[in-house]
Amino acid sequence: MTITKIGHCCLLVDLKTAVVLTDPGKFTATSPLPKRVDVVVISHEHSDHVHVPTVQALRERFPEVPIVTNSAVAHLLAEAAISNVTILEGTAAATIAGVYFEAFDTAHAEIFESFGQVQNTGYFISERLFYPGDSYGKPGRPVEVLALPVGGPWCRMTDALHYALQVAPKAVFPVHDAIERADCITIHHGLAARILEERGIAFTSLQPGESVRYESV
């Protein structure tokens, strides 16, 4: 499994047999479209996770590409006449485009009281990668690789690190960090690496355009 960070929470997950794209949001709207996408996964409706013009552009390049998401995002896409959407939420599981997905609905992490509280669905992708969306929900099962949110108006590093330690994956890489200054982002990544690696969790700092490969960790 090779994961390329396009930016923020937009990831290209190459499983060899299929390529999964996660959360094509507004912060990566100007990034070139990938050369291959077999399925798109969207965790929730906030614009940094779903940018409708980008989804439309993806559908134009890959007319048959299925989209996996929850009911709230499906409604948003339907308003834009975007079809071939599979609703996978709650604790439902399905194999789509040859990839096993398992949903994990949990509350969006608090920004401030009820502000920004929307349906958030995390996903296990191919049973190896857990992508939680904007949440610190604990999936209650072993996680091999965790996409760890490390920045944003709802995120404190102490919460992110405690979450990673509680989930106890074998490996972690950072997401949800586009709003941090490029010359300061290494502070958060460096802190995460120091704390987690001292406790036996491998941490790989990913910048936009960089990749990490996981064989068996």
C-alpha positions in Angstrom: 0.0 0.0 0.0 1.4 3.3 -1.1 -0.1 6.6 0.2 0.6 9.9 -1.5 -0.6 13.0 0.2 -2.0 15.5 -2.3 -2.6 17.9 0.5 -4.6 18.3 3.7 -6.9 15.2 3.8 -6.7 14.4 0.1 -4.8 11.2 -0.2 -4.1 8.8 -3.1 -4.1 5.3 -1.7 -2.6 2.9 -4.2 -3.5 -0.7 -3.3 -1.9 -2.1 -6.5 -5.2 -3.6 -7.6 -7.1 -0.3 -7.1 -6.4 3.4 -6.3 -8.6 5.2 -3.8 -8.9 9.0 -3.5 -10.0 10.5 -0.2 -11.6 13.9 0.5 -10.9 16.1 -2.5 -11.5 19.4 -0.8 -11.0 23.1 -1.5 -7.4 23.2 -0.3 -6.3 20.8 -3.1 -8.7 22.2 -5.7 -5.8 23.5 -7.8 -3.8 20.3 -7.6 -3.5 18.3 -10.9 -6.0 15.5 -11.1 -4.5 12.0 -10.5 -3.8 9.8 -13.5 -5.9 7.0 -12.0 -8.7 6.8 -9.6 -10.9 3.7 -9.1 -13.0 5.0 -6.2 -13.5 8.2 -4.3 -14.2 8.3 -0.5 -15.6 11.4 1.2 -15.9 11.6 5.0 -18.2 14.7 5.4 -19.6 17.8 3.9 -17.2 20.5 5.0 -15.6 22.3 2.1 -12.0 21.3 3.0 -13.1 17.7 2.5 -15.5 18.0 -0.5 -15.1 20.6 -3.3 -18.0 20.0 -5.7 -16.2 21.4 -8.8 -13.3 19.0 -8.1 -15.6 16.1 -7.8 -17.2 17.1 -11.1 -13.8 17.3 -12.8 -13.0 13.9 -11.4 -16.2 12.5 -12.8 -15.4 14.1 -16.2 -12.0 12.4 -16.3 -13.3 9.1 -14.8 -16.9 8.9 -15.8 -17.6 5.6 -14.1 -15.7 6.2 -10.8 -17.9 5.3 -7.8 -18.1 7.7 -4.8 -18.4 6.3 -1.3 -19.8 8.6 1.4 -22.5 9.2 3.9 -26.1 10.5 3.4 -25.3 14.2 4.1 -22.6 14.3 1.4 -24.7 12.2 -1.0 -27.4 14.8 -0.7 -24.9 17.6 -1.5 -23.7 15.7 -4.6 -27.2 15.0 -5.8 -27.9 18.7 -5.8 -25.0 19.0 -8.2 -26.4 16.1 -10.3 -23.4 13.9 -9.4 -24.5 10.3 -9.5 -23.0 6.8 -8.9 -22.8 7.5 -5.2 -22.8 4.6 -2.7 -24.0 5.5 0.8 -21.9 3.7 3.4 -22.4 4.9 6.9 -23.1 3.7 10.4 -21.1 0.5 10.7 -21.9 -0.8 7.2 -19.3 -2.5 5.0 -19.1 -3.2 1.3 -16.6 -4.1 -1.4 -16.6 -1.4 -4.1 -14.3 -1.4 -7.1 -12.6 -4.4 -5.6 -11.8 -2.5 -2.3 -13.2 -3.4 1.1 -14.6 -0.4 2.9 -16.1 -0.3 6.4 -17.8 2.8 7.7 -17.4 4.2 11.2 -19.8 7.0 12.0 -18.8 9.3 14.9 -19.4 12.9 15.9 -17.3 15.6 14.2 -14.8 16.8 16.7 -16.1 20.0 18.5 -15.1 23.3 16.9 -17.2 25.3 19.3 -20.4 23.9 20.8 -22.7 22.9 17.9 -20.9 25.0 15.2 -19.9 22.8 12.3 -21.4 19.7 13.7 -22.2 17.6 10.6 -22.4 13.9 9.9 -18.8 12.5 9.9 -18.0 9.0 8.7 -14.6 7.5 9.1 -13.6 4.6 6.9 -11.4 1.5 7.1 -9.9 1.1 3.6 -8.8 -2.4 2.7 -8.9 -3.3 6.4 -5.4 -1.7 6.8 -5.8 2.0 6.7 -8.2 3.8 9.1 -9.2 7.3 7.9 -11.3 8.9 10.7 -12.4 12.2 9.0 -12.6 15.0 11.4 -12.9 12.9 14.5 -11.1 11.2 17.3 -13.5 8.4 17.4 -12.0 5.1 18.5 -12.9 2.3 16.1 -12.8 -0.4 18.8 -10.7 -2.8 16.8 -7.0 -3.1 15.8 -5.7 -0.5 13.4 -2.6 -1.0 11.3 -2.1 2.4 9.7 -3.8 5.6 11.0 -4.3 8.9 9.2 -3.9 11.3 12.1 -5.5 14.8 12.1 -2.9 17.1 13.5 -4.1 20.7 12.8 -7.3 22.8 12.5 -9.7 24.8 14.6 -10.9 21.7 16.4 -7.6 20.0 16.9 -5.0 20.3 19.7 -1.8 18.3 19.4 -2.4 16.9 22.9 -5.7 15.4 21.8 -4.2 14.1 18.5 -1.4 12.4 20.4 -3.6 10.9 23.0 -5.9 9.7 20.3 -3.1 8.0 18.4 -1.8 6.3 21.6 -5.3 5.1 22.5 -5.9 3.7 19.0 -2.4 2.2 19.1 -1.8 1.7 15.4 1.5 0.3 14.1 2.1 3.3 11.9 0.8 6.9 11.7 1.0 9.7 9.1 -0.4 13.3 9.5 -3.4 14.8 7.7 -5.6 17.9 8.2 -2.8 20.3 8.4 -3.3 22.6 5.3 -4.1 25.7 7.5 -0.7 25.6 9.2 2.2 27.7 7.8 4.5 25.6 5.6 7.5 26.8 7.6 6.0 25.8 10.9 4.3 22.5 10.1 7.4 20.6 10.9 6.9 21.6 14.6 3.7 19.6 14.8 5.1 16.7 12.7 8.3 16.7 14.7 6.5 16.6 18.0 4.2 13.8 16.9 7.2 11.8 15.6 9.1 12.2 18.9 6.1 11.3 21.2 4.8 8.4 19.2 8.1 6.8 18.2 9.1 6.8 21.8 6.1 4.6 22.4 6.6 2.2 19.5 4.4 3.8 16.9 6.1 4.6 13.6 5.5 8.2 12.4 6.1 9.4 8.8 5.9 13.1 8.2 4.1 13.7 4.8 4.2 16.9 3.0 2.0 17.5 -0.2 3.3 15.4 -3.0 5.2 13.0 -0.8 4.5 9.3 -0.5 4.9 6.6 2.1 4.8 2.8 1.4 3.6 0.3 3.9 4.3 -3.3 3.2 3.5 -5.1 6.4 4.0 -3.0 9.5 
